[in-house]
């Protein structure tokens, strides 16, 4: 019986414990002070990870609260529909009774609102509040489906939940607001991963920089180097894409929180890299004042991040947080800290300050931070160019690379350094101007405004002066005329196209227009017909290639227009934030006009630059700004709908980023082909045909000849042509005679009736060799082996070889025309009997009839079928034997390197 009585007693005690625990769980509101801790209740709240919880918090009274809060954490547990609030701090109030209002908002709507009285709930530290006495409160509130059920279930899963928790404290008999604190809520999922995405994007940006620089530095023929450089992806376009995505958040609209988090991944491209010591050092100069917590000036100590308020009861820091510990229920992983000085109140996502707050940079620090990181980038560019020069000089001296590897770059490295620094200035032009104008708008400290004014003046005047000087240098030898024309709209296969009326008349095209509008064209007429084109003018390329290198021959002036467009867009984004309607609609209209001008002019020579810089980026700007109209505060669109529209913007900008990465990879591969252009044997061999087609297309693009768009044909009278062709005939205007063994002189005699018509300056510009380096011609002559021949036979020794040429003049650059710079065949003379006859530029053959056609040949493809034998003919036909080069006394052609310029040595 004793045993049964003891067991019954223990069973009764166990049932009492279970019943007490159940009643404790059923309580709707539970408060505890620092001396009254219900470890069981808090174990239920802290031992689980909440569905929603708060992050950093701030004072929603603008710094006028009479409370200093060291901890403000709130959470919502979806499994049992419980709201938990933990708040610690001090106050300067004396013997005041308090009332607290707890409100939870989600996606622009109030989801929970409750007023509680700390005194009626036995919170000794808050009833009444005493000065210099720390208080600690833990609140657990059970809610019903009607109170919190308005939050959609998907909100707990999508990244960057948009919601806030606000606590208002009323004191005194008049119930005046004595404190207000707000924190943004989150669900633990976010698109902001700047520490991962930013290095990933930076890696691809570095690949684009290396590919662009290598194509500009490799080679010795300036026009040829420019041609290959024009087809690499522009680093300016890479940074413009990233900056466009980030500065989308500079519009003064109320953004969805998911967009603000997404844009933080691209902040590095605009000069915003968060480093706490760096930001804190800028705060004092930029006029950012205040501390991370707040209390009234008459109150006790201020609680800051990094400082520790020693709990008088437990003797430990209230700021310490870690994983849940059953013996210490105040410790948990979720929660936030006081917001940094200068940052907006958490839970507000309006305008550029909210975009900057996502990366922890105050709006007042924006210009100074961007300027300093830009100067760091300039220094890195300078050290990189100098480092490459020193590296290759050291490798050449150590005989790890050939002596003349990158000879032109190593000889003119100062010019390359100047081009790199000026190009960096152009890349940072939009960013610097936007931030300077933004600094003028928000005011700030006198020092920050003064620096912004100086930088704005220097950058704006410097870049525009250089651009104007570049235009003047190219157009000073001619006159400008304004001509009237008409833009003709017609329907093509799948779109509406535009063509000028002068083009239709000039090329006798057949067009069926449905609309035409008058336009005026500004044209420049050069008085010197022999003046080289912009990309063959070596002096101009050396001075202004950083502006014109990637544009077409007839669109070299496009850089001047784009600088103006960038400045106007920066003025709208940085300075029109006080009038959101003007800012948003102005940027949208400007981007539409820019896309139209860029699409019509097609400024870039490279296809990848056109695809990215004109179409993809242009459409991304228009779609982003157009959708952003829905975020204007005046429209008051539902926040759930704005979040869905924000996801659409992220998809658009995500596809833009993916397209950019793909084009960077393709640019790196094509740049590799350009660097191997002097190799006759290319591996893998199946890629050799691709390389040939790429080089042929590159030459065609460099000539920039207008051709009718698809769908337009010539009129019938031009298609039919003449009915009775004249008799075929041709004339030979120049022949180069090779030396023979019986000649008593060394060398060769050149008879050329048009030798005096050649411009010496132009020829010399195309054959300029780097100072202090071995030219390719010299290296070729050093390889001649004639020691075993008589003196009179040495001059013709190499005419017997299919690999080299004895005449040094044949190693020089041909004419300035791109087609004549091609090694090998320049023209094909086709008589009416169907036979073909080919000759080099030195033996010019001109046709004087319509049946004997003289046409340019593709130099790469025409040599694939040639024999390396001296006796082999260039072309053979079954019916009629083809005249060979020996017919004209010329040495046999050899298989050239793929690029018609003096080759750099192969490794």
Helices and strands as residue ranges (DSSP letters): H 2-26, E 29-32, H 39-46, E 52-59, E 67-77, E 82-91, E 98-106, E 109-116, G 119-121, G 124-126, E 135-142, H 145-148, G 153-156, E 163-171, E 176-186, H 194-217, H 222-229, H 235-247, G 248-250, H 257-263, G 264-270, H 276-286, H 351-357, G 363-365, H 366-397, H 407-411, H 413-427, H 429-442, H 446-475, E 478-491, E 496-500, H 501-507, E 509-510, E 513-526, H 538-548, G 553-555, H 558-575, H 580-601, H 607-610, I 611-616, H 617-628, G 629-631, H 639-675, G 685-687, H 688-703, E 713-714, H 716-720, E 730-732, E 734-736, E 750-752, G 755-757, H 760-766, H 776-782, G 791-793, G 797-800, G 808-811, G 819-821, E 827-830, E 836-839, E 845-847, E 853-856, H 859-862, G 885-888
